Structures are given as structure tokens and as C-alpha cells.
Amino acid sequence: MTPEPRSKFRAKELAIVMSHYDVGAIQEIHGFRRGNTQSPKSKIITETGTYLLKKRAPGRDDPYRVAMAHELELFLTGKGFCTPRLVGTIHSNATMLETHGGIYELFEYIDGDNYDGAEAATQSAGKTLRQLHALLADFTGNFEVSKRHYHDNNHVRQTIEDILPGISKHDSAFGQEAELQSLNVELLDSYDNAAQMARESGLLDKNIVCHGDWHPGNLIFRGGQVVGVVDFDSTTLMPPLADAANGCLQFSLIARGRNPELWPDELDGNRAKWFLQGYQPEGFEPGTMQVIVALMVEALIAEAVTPIAATGMFAGVQGFTFLRMIARKVRWLKKEAPAALEDGK
């Protein structure tokens, strides 16, 4: 997979944008290479502190969605949750600056480390998600929150069906049309069966505002503990268990190297177990683990098929190659995951 080129701020752009904030004289500016490559970011050290300036990526710069995310982040900051504090502009104290044809945000910088895969950090990720759900259980804001998520979603089903014409135009599927058709049917059946099982469990009846994208790249760690949570762009109304299941998936995926054909079928059972222990240390009710596995199947399929149906590719990888890997992981989840999550193997 070839890394996408990362967008950067121009010097004049930086000077104009920062003139809207009262943060003192700028001492140092460093590029910040995390997150969406189309969203330029800079770490800015001034005489009053350290900040992170971010420009919204195209497609993620709808002012309504940004305002909704900011309302939620301000609420969580007020509750003492570890979201980076938004900095307001000089004249209007606005947390969203619209200029230069884009939307800019300035946050107080949280220093920390990437996820190390260890037990302490993984449990902390689960525990922090549980804390977030508790804070948002009764949250109602001024903006209408999206209800679109991966579970039991007809849009996902249609997207799976749209894969065939999308991938068939790419070289990766040439001469493999029969296998592609079989993969398409298998993934749709797996998604439908998992959705039905989760839906009929009775554990997903309540929707709350959820993060919607709980993965290692959206968390900042220090000393094995979560000290920052970022990126509320995917906020949605969904069952909290579905948010937790997706988090469990994201923290237990194994992807070694840049060739998906060499990625293993299995997930890391220990990391999955640690995450769920952090989220629910008192343990789950009987039958809940099977529902979590079904939700993980749904989440894995939904995340993969959306870009593939649109472009025939996933992060620079030919769509057919990526779907083969997803199908292998789905088979493993259905057959092995319940026991693996119980014993951590």
C-alpha cells in the first residue's frame, strides 16, 4: 500500500489563521502526521502553551456537522472528560473558524503516545469508552445527530451489492469473476445473519449518542492510560454495545505489513478480552458475547465495503484482494471468536 501524500499548511495561510486566536507569540511550528491525510495539522508552541491547529478535510467540513461535534466536545470537556479543549477566536469566541475556503479548529495540545498493544492501555481504552457512554446516556444537544451506523443498515446491504460492478472494472478481479460473485454472496449472507442475531437478542433496544469510531488512532495514551480522545466526526445515535463491539474489533485486529494477503485470519484474543474487561469489568450477561461477535462481523464488513464499492480500492489496495482478506477474517470470527473472547487465546 502506498501512503497517501499528506496535505500541509502554507506559511501565509498559517499566519492568517493564527491571527484570529489570542495565544501569544508563536515560538515553534511542527507538522503533525496523524489522522486524515487530507486534513493538514500543525503543532504550534506559543508563549502561552502548546496547541494543535487542524483544517477539516474535504467531505468532513460540513459546518453543521462540525458545530454538532463541537457542542458534544464542549459538553464533555465541561464534565471533565479527556477531550482536548477547543480554543475560541479572539472576537467571537467561535470554536469553528471559516476562512480561506475551509474550516479550521484550534485545540489545546495533549502530549502522549500511540497505542502500544499492552494490557493496561487496552483495558484503559475499554474503560474510557464506558465512561463516555455513561456521560452521554442522557445527553441531548441542539443538533440532530445522525442515526446511520453499521448495524442492521440497509445502506450497507446495498453497498455490498454495489461492489460487483465497482470491482469488476479493476484488474484485480480480471478472470476472478466467479470468486468475486461468491465473495459478494458470502459477505451479504454473513452480514444479514449477524444483523438478525444481534437484532433479535434484545440487547440493542436503547440508542444513545456514541463516538462511532473508537479505534487506537483516535486515542492518546500516556503511561498505559488514555489521556485524550479525539475525532467526534462519526458521532451517531446507536446502541452502546454496538459502539463497544466496534471498539473491540478495532483494538484486536491484526494487520502485519502492507500486503493484506499475508494478514492472519485471527484477531488478537487477548487484546479483545482486555478491551471488554475494561469496558465491563463485572462481566457480561450470558449470551452477550455471541452478540458482540455478531456486531464485530457487521462492523468489519461495513467498514470494508464502503470505499471498495465507491472506488474499487481500500487504502491503496485492490478491492478484490482486500475483500478476500475480509472474508477470511469474517469466517474466523464466526467460528472461533466466541471461544477466543472467553479465554483470550
KOLVO-507594 format. One line per 8 residues: number of its first residue (from 0); their letters; for each residue x, y, z of C-alpha. Coordinates in nm, 3 decimals. Example, Ala and Ser with C-alpha at 12.3 -4.5 7.8 and 13.67 -1.06 7.14 Angstrom:
! residues 2
0> as> 1.230:-0.450:0.780 | 1.367:-0.106:0.714
***
This chain:
! residues 345
0> mtpeprsk> 0.000:0.000:0.000 | 0.143:0.336:-0.099 | 0.092:0.607:0.166 | -0.123:0.896:0.051 | 0.054:1.236:0.025 | -0.024:1.448:0.332 | -0.173:1.797:0.297 | 0.023:2.080:0.458
8> frakelai> -0.045:2.438:0.561 | 0.107:2.719:0.359 | 0.304:2.978:0.559 | 0.069:3.265:0.469 | -0.235:3.052:0.548 | -0.095:2.968:0.893 | -0.021:3.333:0.969 | -0.371:3.449:0.876
16> vmshydvg> -0.549:3.171:1.062 | -0.345:3.211:1.382 | -0.408:3.585:1.381 | -0.766:3.500:1.482 | -0.651:3.350:1.815 | -0.511:3.514:2.126 | -0.243:3.261:2.216 | 0.062:3.485:2.234
24> aiqeihgf> 0.373:3.495:2.019 | 0.443:3.179:1.819 | 0.775:3.017:1.909 | 0.774:2.692:1.711 | 0.561:2.520:1.443 | 0.582:2.149:1.367 | 0.390:1.938:1.118 | 0.163:1.679:1.281
32> rrgntqsp> 0.138:1.349:1.093 | -0.167:1.175:1.232 | -0.518:1.116:1.107 | -0.673:1.201:0.772 | -0.401:1.283:0.517 | -0.627:1.546:0.356 | -0.659:1.731:0.686 | -0.342:1.937:0.746
40> kskiitet> -0.240:1.973:1.111 | 0.036:2.160:1.291 | 0.162:2.153:1.648 | 0.211:2.515:1.748 | 0.412:2.620:2.053 | 0.347:2.972:2.178 | 0.433:3.173:2.487 | 0.102:3.065:2.645
48> gtyllkkr> 0.111:2.693:2.570 | 0.105:2.424:2.302 | -0.180:2.390:2.054 | -0.290:2.176:1.762 | -0.427:2.355:1.456 | -0.640:2.147:1.221 | -0.809:2.217:0.889 | -1.106:1.998:0.811
56> apgrddpy> -1.061:1.756:0.522 | -1.290:1.788:0.218 | -1.606:1.592:0.282 | -1.569:1.635:0.658 | -1.615:2.010:0.655 | -1.991:2.046:0.672 | -2.043:2.336:0.919 | -2.350:2.172:1.071
64> rvamahel> -2.161:1.850:1.148 | -1.865:2.044:1.284 | -2.091:2.252:1.510 | -2.260:1.935:1.635 | -1.923:1.775:1.716 | -1.808:2.091:1.894 | -2.121:2.105:2.107 | -2.055:1.750:2.217
72> elfltgkg> -1.684:1.811:2.283 | -1.760:2.123:2.489 | -2.014:1.926:2.692 | -1.759:1.651:2.759 | -1.485:1.898:2.848 | -1.722:2.054:3.098 | -1.776:1.711:3.253 | -1.403:1.658:3.295
80> fctprlvg> -1.374:1.401:3.018 | -1.038:1.385:2.840 | -1.125:1.565:2.519 | -0.878:1.834:2.405 | -1.010:2.181:2.493 | -1.128:2.384:2.195 | -0.985:2.735:2.171 | -1.220:3.018:2.069
88> tihsnatm> -1.139:3.301:1.833 | -1.050:3.647:1.961 | -1.358:3.845:1.862 | -1.645:3.598:1.881 | -1.502:3.307:2.084 | -1.611:3.080:1.797 | -1.466:2.728:1.802 | -1.503:2.697:1.425
96> lethggiy> -1.314:2.941:1.202 | -1.430:2.962:0.841 | -1.173:3.128:0.613 | -0.954:3.050:0.311 | -1.232:2.826:0.180 | -1.203:2.589:0.473 | -1.292:2.523:0.835 | -1.021:2.545:1.099
104> elfeyidg> -1.012:2.432:1.463 | -0.758:2.504:1.736 | -0.721:2.268:2.032 | -0.503:2.266:2.339 | -0.240:2.003:2.264 | -0.240:1.681:2.466 | 0.103:1.522:2.476 | 0.107:1.145:2.468
112> dnydgaea> 0.192:0.824:2.289 | 0.041:0.589:2.034 | -0.129:0.266:2.138 | 0.129:0.002:2.236 | -0.097:-0.305:2.237 | -0.031:-0.376:2.604 | -0.290:-0.491:2.856 | -0.301:-0.167:3.056
120> atqsagkt> -0.361:0.055:2.752 | -0.617:-0.183:2.603 | -0.817:-0.205:2.925 | -0.798:0.173:2.960 | -0.944:0.211:2.610 | -1.242:-0.003:2.708 | -1.284:0.172:3.043 | -1.273:0.516:2.881
128> lrqlhall> -1.541:0.418:2.631 | -1.762:0.301:2.917 | -1.708:0.638:3.089 | -1.802:0.818:2.769 | -2.122:0.617:2.734 | -2.215:0.693:3.094 | -2.171:1.067:3.036 | -2.374:1.060:2.713
136> adftgnfe> -2.653:0.829:2.832 | -2.897:1.119:2.867 | -2.725:1.380:2.650 | -2.950:1.590:2.427 | -2.800:1.872:2.226 | -2.925:2.139:1.991 | -2.832:1.949:1.676 | -2.988:1.646:1.513
144> vskrhyhd> -2.743:1.357:1.546 | -2.706:1.110:1.262 | -2.872:0.772:1.306 | -2.659:0.597:1.046 | -2.425:0.327:1.176 | -2.303:-0.015:1.071 | -2.559:-0.236:1.248 | -2.857:-0.372:1.053
152> nnhvrqti> -2.828:-0.098:0.792 | -2.992:-0.134:0.451 | -2.741:0.113:0.309 | -2.463:-0.133:0.398 | -2.656:-0.414:0.227 | -2.693:-0.204:-0.088 | -2.324:-0.115:-0.074 | -2.230:-0.484:-0.063
160> edilpgis> -2.442:-0.541:-0.374 | -2.278:-0.240:-0.544 | -1.933:-0.395:-0.507 | -1.970:-0.622:-0.809 | -1.993:-0.355:-1.078 | -1.732:-0.142:-0.897 | -1.459:-0.405:-0.865 | -1.523:-0.578:-1.196
168> khdsafgq> -1.372:-0.273:-1.371 | -1.037:-0.324:-1.195 | -0.754:-0.555:-1.296 | -0.753:-0.730:-0.957 | -1.078:-0.910:-1.043 | -0.994:-0.998:-1.404 | -1.052:-1.368:-1.455 | -1.180:-1.400:-1.099
176> eaelqsln> -1.541:-1.306:-1.161 | -1.683:-1.631:-1.024 | -1.491:-1.597:-0.695 | -1.591:-1.232:-0.671 | -1.956:-1.327:-0.710 | -1.916:-1.592:-0.442 | -1.746:-1.346:-0.205 | -2.024:-1.098:-0.259
184> velldsyd> -2.293:-1.352:-0.170 | -2.095:-1.478:0.129 | -2.043:-1.131:0.276 | -2.405:-1.032:0.228 | -2.525:-1.354:0.393 | -2.280:-1.310:0.681 | -2.391:-0.951:0.734 | -2.762:-1.042:0.724
192> naaqmare> -2.725:-1.336:0.962 | -2.516:-1.137:1.209 | -2.758:-0.844:1.198 | -3.056:-1.071:1.260 | -2.887:-1.243:1.553 | -2.790:-0.910:1.715 | -3.130:-0.754:1.645 | -3.322:-1.043:1.799
200> sglldkni> -3.105:-1.053:2.112 | -3.295:-0.769:2.278 | -2.963:-0.610:2.387 | -2.970:-0.327:2.135 | -3.300:-0.158:2.210 | -3.161:0.167:2.353 | -2.976:0.421:2.134 | -2.753:0.692:2.280
208> vchgdwhp> -2.506:0.939:2.131 | -2.189:0.735:2.068 | -1.840:0.812:1.940 | -1.887:0.581:1.643 | -1.517:0.545:1.554 | -1.340:0.412:1.863 | -1.001:0.293:1.738 | -0.639:0.334:1.855
216> gnlifrgg> -0.571:0.629:1.624 | -0.839:0.837:1.795 | -0.699:0.788:2.144 | -0.391:0.940:2.308 | -0.208:0.733:2.570 | 0.041:0.811:2.845 | 0.175:0.560:3.093 | -0.067:0.294:2.972
224> qvvgvvdf> -0.373:0.514:3.026 | -0.597:0.708:2.788 | -0.533:1.081:2.834 | -0.709:1.212:2.523 | -0.996:1.123:2.291 | -1.026:1.295:1.953 | -1.232:1.292:1.634 | -1.603:1.310:1.708
232> dsttlmpp> -1.686:1.338:1.336 | -1.855:0.997:1.331 | -2.082:1.068:1.628 | -2.410:0.883:1.584 | -2.712:0.752:1.769 | -2.657:0.382:1.819 | -2.672:0.110:2.087 | -2.373:0.148:2.321
240> ladaangc> -2.295:-0.224:2.289 | -2.254:-0.174:1.914 | -2.003:0.106:1.978 | -1.817:-0.122:2.221 | -1.815:-0.414:1.976 | -1.662:-0.197:1.706 | -1.402:-0.078:1.956 | -1.323:-0.439:2.045
248> lqfsliar> -1.278:-0.515:1.675 | -1.051:-0.216:1.613 | -0.828:-0.290:1.912 | -0.789:-0.659:1.828 | -0.734:-0.651:1.451 | -0.400:-0.788:1.334 | -0.259:-0.629:1.018 | 0.109:-0.704:0.966
256> grnpelwp> 0.282:-0.529:0.680 | 0.126:-0.373:0.373 | 0.000:-0.686:0.197 | -0.348:-0.797:0.316 | -0.294:-1.139:0.160 | -0.037:-1.205:0.436 | -0.257:-1.084:0.722 | -0.372:-1.364:0.954
264> deldgnra> -0.732:-1.477:0.977 | -0.750:-1.442:1.353 | -0.791:-1.143:1.578 | -0.582:-1.093:1.890 | -0.794:-1.270:2.152 | -0.602:-1.122:2.444 | -0.649:-0.765:2.330 | -1.017:-0.827:2.261
272> kwflqgyq> -1.059:-0.975:2.609 | -0.866:-0.690:2.775 | -1.076:-0.429:2.596 | -1.403:-0.591:2.702 | -1.278:-0.634:3.059 | -1.207:-0.262:3.068 | -1.548:-0.181:2.926 | -1.740:-0.416:3.157
280> pegfepgt> -1.516:-0.532:3.444 | -1.807:-0.703:3.619 | -1.859:-0.925:3.312 | -2.140:-0.960:3.060 | -2.474:-1.134:3.086 | -2.492:-1.486:2.934 | -2.527:-1.472:2.557 | -2.386:-1.120:2.525
288> mqvivalm> -2.052:-1.240:2.387 | -2.223:-1.401:2.088 | -2.398:-1.071:2.018 | -2.067:-0.884:2.040 | -1.915:-1.125:1.787 | -2.211:-1.076:1.551 | -2.169:-0.698:1.578 | -1.796:-0.732:1.507
296> vealiaea> -1.881:-0.924:1.189 | -2.117:-0.646:1.082 | -1.865:-0.374:1.163 | -1.580:-0.543:0.976 | -1.787:-0.590:0.662 | -1.940:-0.242:0.670 | -1.604:-0.068:0.710 | -1.451:-0.257:0.420
304> vtpiaatg> -1.723:-0.240:0.158 | -1.796:0.134:0.159 | -1.473:0.259:-0.006 | -1.446:-0.052:-0.225 | -1.792:-0.004:-0.372 | -1.713:0.361:-0.442 | -1.360:0.329:-0.583 | -1.277:-0.039:-0.625
312> mfagvqgf> -0.995:0.011:-0.373 | -0.931:0.021:0.002 | -0.648:0.249:0.117 | -0.450:0.185:-0.199 | -0.518:-0.190:-0.208 | -0.709:-0.354:-0.492 | -1.062:-0.417:-0.372 | -1.077:-0.783:-0.466
320> tflrmiar> -0.758:-0.857:-0.271 | -0.891:-0.674:0.032 | -1.229:-0.848:0.021 | -1.059:-1.188:0.018 | -0.885:-1.094:0.343 | -1.209:-0.963:0.496 | -1.389:-1.286:0.409 | -1.116:-1.488:0.583
328> kvrwlkke> -1.146:-1.278:0.897 | -1.526:-1.300:0.893 | -1.506:-1.681:0.875 | -1.269:-1.685:1.170 | -1.490:-1.450:1.371 | -1.797:-1.665:1.319 | -1.620:-1.992:1.403 | -1.352:-1.906:1.660
336> apaaledg> -1.420:-1.566:1.816 | -1.673:-1.664:2.087 | -1.425:-1.904:2.248 | -1.131:-1.670:2.189 | -1.305:-1.383:2.364 | -1.384:-1.606:2.658 | -1.032:-1.739:2.713 | -0.823:-1.469:2.546
344> k> -0.643:-1.701:2.304
***
